[in-house]
Amino acid sequence: MKVGFLGVGAQKAGTSALDAYLRVHPALCMATVKEVHLFDDERTFHQQSLSAFEAYHRRFSPTPATVLAGEITPAYMYWTDAPGRIWEYIPAMKLIAVLRNPITRAFSQWNMQRDRGVDPLAFWDALQSERERCRAAAPLQHRRFSYVDRGYYTGQLRRLWSFFPAEQVLVLRYEDLRDRPNDTVDRVFDFLGVARLASLTPQVAHVRPYKARMSPREWKFLRDAFEFEIRALERILGWDCGAWLAPPADAAEDA
């Protein structure tokens, strides 16, 4: 059985909770781990190794009840070459993207990297250093320090749509998954063509407390960086994202 659906992003937008929700459905076979990282693996595709796909498929253990196999790797939407590689694997792939306010998403990513001991810089310094850091990874994207760059969703969505028709790409809001999980996961089940479940246990995954709030200077820097991007996203998705541009009332907890 080939993999039939992927959760492709965005990072720090509730994809771990989504993964947990999908694992309870008997008709869905999820990978043994979240974030398999096949289609953003440069070494695998440079070597063009068929054994990599054999190893990929061994990540799944379908049962007679399985209708569809899938996995969630948030880097796939951000990684430039991933959509084309996914299309070459199976053009009928169904893709799920969850989008979060890019301002709070950037702070959440930095908070994760700080907690992991990956980024020693303060958030403001990390924002000011991002371009230089990302140039060091060229011609690829930077996996760890792309706090602002990952938040430019419109280009990432257009790249997905250049390979896959809109009906194969489900775009969700992070707030809906967080605040209305039953309705939102029902949409995912409908999209995947499996039956809805009678009830779901709320899932919260990878929650990290914030040791500090985003400063007004940091928030203004990110608002200026993303204002036109957010307005463009409203136009292409028909969303109202005005709340994303309002200063956060409380940044004390991450989800």
C-alpha positions, 0 to 999 in steps of 0.5 A: 500500500502506497502512502495516500495522504500527508500532513505537510505543515506548518511547523508549530501549528498543531500538527502533533495534535492532528497526528494524535487524532488521526491515529485513533481512526481504525481505517487510517494507518499512520507511520510508526513515528511522526515526521518521517522526513522522506520527501525533504531528505536531500541525501535520499533524492540525490542518491535516487535510492529505491531502498529509501522507499522500501524503508519508508513503506516499512514505517507503516503496518496496515491492517485489513481495516486500513483504507488509507496510510499517511504521515505528518511531516511539517517540513514538507510544505516549507521544503522547496523540492518536497511537493515535486517529489511527492507528486512523482511518488503519487500524483493523487496524494491528499495533502493537509496543511494547518496554518497558524498566525505567522507572528505567534508561530515564529515565536513558538518555533524559537521557544522550541529551539531555545528549550532544546538548546539549539538556539542560544540567541534571544528572540530579537537577536535571532530575528535580526540574524535570520537572513545571515543564518539562512544564507549559510544553508543556501541553496537549501532552506534553514531547518532550525532558524527559519522563524520568519521565512516559514511564515510566508504561506502564500508562496508555499501554498502556490507551490503545492497547488502547482503540483496538486489540484485544490481539491487534493489540498485541505487547508485548515486554521490552527485556531479551529483545530485548537478550539473546535477539534471535533468539527475540524477533524470531521473535515479531515475525515471527510477529506480523506474519505473515511467515516467520522468518529462518534467522539474524539478525546481532545489532544494537546501535544508538545505544549511548552510554557513560555518563560517570557512574553514576546516584547512589543518591539519583537511583535511590531517587527513581525507584524511589519514583516507579515502584514502584506503576507497575511492580507494576501493569504486572506485573498487567496483563501477567503479567510478573515485573519484580522485577529492575527495582526492584533497584539497578543493578549497573552503569550504565556503558553505554547501549543 
